[in-house]
Amino acid sequence: MGILEVEAIHTYYGQSHILFGVSLSVAEGERICLLGRNGAGKTTMLKSIMGLTPPRSGKILFRGEEITREPTHLISRRGIGFVPEDRRIFPNITVRANLDVAVKASVSGGNPWTMERVYGLFPILKERVLQRGGLLSGGEQQMLTIARSLMGNPQLLLIDEPMEGLGPLVVQMLGEQIVHLQKEGITTVIVEQYSDFTLDISNRAYIIEKGQIRYQGAAADLKEDKEVKMKYLGV
């Protein structure tokens, strides 16, 4: 059994049926990408896992224990971190203060994330430590959002569209840092519309369309499969 098992979940927004029997499995230490067009259900999948939009049926297991309808704060305490697409940093307080508010003890008892470990991964944040969050560039804000999640000592990190609106050099840097998280023992699930670069930094890939999984396989295989990419991603 993987670190995360999503089993045939159905998720709704009000009366709107968004996810239709979606299943997904993530092994410990993997980097998974979940790809799909706008409105396909990618973000809803992450919110279902985090308890923000709990599924009406199906199961979600984390380390073999069911979390399907647990409140979000308890899911977070178990060791799942969430990096939202809209970042949600505190714009009027410093980088240091943004990180301070997120500190949480490690549930695994391993090597906990500290300010210095985070600054080692994102050196630019150490340079900006006294700068207010709202004055950071888009790429720096994205790094701060990931760093803030790391201060909660997650074992699994769900990252929603981290490359959105960033320039190629920043995307390259951010991708390298996400790859490094695997060496730090963190499993990642990355949601993106589509990016060859996302496939480059992932072990396996899923494609979701209209609330259903349409493809799953090695990321390297999907990168070379022009027919599948055109059919489900339009690229």
N, C-alpha and C positions, 0 to 999 in steps of 0.2 A: 504494500500500500504506500502511496506517495505521501508527501507532506501535506498536500491538498488534494481532496477528491470532491468534485462537483458532480452530483448524480441526478440527471434528468430533472433539472429545476424549471419551474414555470414562474415567471415574475411578471407582475402587473404594475402599471402606474394608474391608480384608480381602476377604471373599467378597461383600460387599454392593455392588451396582452402583448408583452414585449419579448420575453424569452420563452421559447417553446421546447421544453424537454432537453435543455442544454446539459451536456456532460463534458467534463474536462479533468485531466489528471496531471499533477505536477510532482515530479520526483525531487527529493532533497538535493539542493545544489544546482538545479537546472535554471536556465534562463529561457523562459517561454515568451513568445510574442503572440498576441491576439490581434489579428488584422481584420479590417472590414471598412466598408464605406460609412459615411455619416448616417447615423440613424440605424445602424445594423444591430445594435444592442451591446456594443463593447463596454461602454461605461456602465451600463446597467448590470453587466456581469460582475464588474468589480464592486459596485454598490451592493449587489446581492451577497457577495462574499463577506463584505464588511458589515452587513446588517443594516445598511442605510435604506435599502429597499428589499426587505426580506421576501424570499420566494414563497408562494402560496403552497407549492408542493415540491417534492423532491428533497434531496439531502445535500448538505455541505459538511464535509469532515475535515478537520485540521488535526494532524497527527493522530488520526483514528478516532477522534472524539467529535461528536456532532455539535455543530455551532449554528445550525440553520436559522434558528430564531433567537439567538442570543442578542442582547443589546450591543451596540457598537463598542462601547467602552470596555466591555468584558472581552470582546473579540480582540481588541487592541492589546489588552493585558496578556492575552494568550501568546502574543508574539507576531501579530500581523500588522504591518504598517501600510498606510495608504497615502500616496502622493497624488493629489487631485490635479486635474487639468488646469483649473483656474488658480492654482498655487496657494491662495489663501494665507499668505504671510501677513504679519502685522506690519503695516507700512510706516507707522509712526513711532516704532521702537527700534532699537539697534539690532544688528545682526546677532550680537551676543545675547541680547534679551530674547530674541526669537528662538534661539536654541535653548536658553535656560528654561523656558516655559514647557518644553517638550521632554525634559529629563524624566526617565522612568527606569526603574531597576530591571535588570536582565532576568527573564524568567528561566533561562537556561543555566545561569550561574557561570557562564563562560567569560570571555574577555569583553567587558562592557564598552560601549561607545562613550568616549569622553570628548571634551572640546578639542583636545590636541589630536585625537584620532580623526575627528571630522575635518580639522584644519589640514591634516596630512593628506586627506583625500581631495579636499577642495581648498588649495592654498589661497585662492583669491578671497575666500571668506575671512581668512585671518587678516588679510590686508584691509578688509572692509569692516572689521569687527565693531567699530564704533559708529559706522554709518547706518542711517535709518533704512529699514527694508524697502521703503517706497522709492528710494533714490538709487537702488541697484538697477543694473541693466536686466533685460529679460532673461538672459542666460544665467546671470548671477542670482536672480530670484529663483530660477529653477533649481540651481545648486543648493540654495538655502532651503528650499522646500524638501529636497531629498535629505539634506543634512539634518533638518528638523525631525524628519521621520526616523533617521538613524539614532537620534538621541533617545528614542523610545525603545531601543534595542530589539528591533524586530528580527524574527527568523525568516519571515516571508515578507517581501515588499511588493505591493501592487502599485504600478506606476502608470498613470493615465496620460497619454500623449505628451511625453516629456520633450519631444523635439519640435513641437508646434511653435511656429513663428521665430525659430532660431536660425542664425546663419550657419553655413556649412562648417566653419572652423569650430564654432561652439558645439554643434552637433557631434563632431568628431571627438572633441574633448569630453563631452558628457557621455558619449558611448563608451569611451575608454574607462571612465569612472564607474559606469554600470557594470562593465566586465570585471573590474577589480572587486566589486562587491561579492562576486562568486568566490574569489580567493579569501574573502573575509567570512565565508560561511553563510552568506545570505542568498536565499532563493528569490528569484524575481519573476514577476509576470508583467510584461510591458504591453500596453495597448497603444496601437498606432493605426492610422488610416491605411497607410502603406509606405514602406521605405525599404529599399534594398539594404540600406545601412542597418535598419532594425533587424533584418534577416541575418546580416553579417555578425551581429553580436548575440544572436539567439541560438539555442540548441535545437529547439523544436518550434513549430508554428501551427496555429489554428487560424482558420478563416471563418468568420461568422457573417451570415447574410440573413436579413429579415428574421432575426432572433433564433437562428438555427446554425449549428456547426456544419459547414459544408466541406471542410478539408482539415486534415491534421497529418502532420508528417515532419520529417527533418527540415529545418530551415534552409539548409543548403539545397535540398531537392526542390523546394518551392521557388527559390530564387531562380532556378534554371527552367522552371515549368511555365513557359509563356502562355500556354493555353489556359491553365487554371488562373493565373494572374489576370488575364484579360477578362475571363468569364466572371470572376467574383470581385475583382478590384478595379477593373477598367484601366489597367496599365500594361 
